[in-house]
Amino acid sequence: MQPIVFSCQRTIPKSGMEIASEIANMERWSEFDGYGPLPGIERAEYEVRTETMIGSRVRVRNRDGSTHVEEFYEWDPDHKISMQLHEFSPPLSNLATHFLEEWTFVAQGNATHATRTFQLFPKSSFTRPLLWIISLFFRRAIQHHLMKMAKPL
């Protein structure tokens, strides 16, 4: 099944290493607010944290009570971080098998141009239209989150 794909990008006045540090900091994950009916993150905690971050698993609980796991499979803080989102609770588990998220970083002086690309894998051709609608809210949530990350603390 072909995934639904979208990307969002923003120049953030931080290094790739600083952005990666924020991604690794579970206290920062609750700053993801969601958008519309898409819930934000209530809390995130490591189930497994490896020294290299590859293979690290994060259990996420959203503000609506739904849960999922995010697992890192690429960790190069200066260039690229990739993770798989899976083990969704219902109702998302009825619509999608998994998502892939990829962060890419391009240094621009004292800032970094960050691109977040998502691939959402529908469970079937019947669930694809609903997942596509969710992707519209998800894209807006990611755009808002990147704007938030770009603001000085």
Helices and strands as residue ranges (DSSP letters): E 4-12, H 16-24, G 26-31, E 41-48, E 57-62, E 67-76, E 80-86, G 92-94, E 96-108, E 111-122, H 128-150
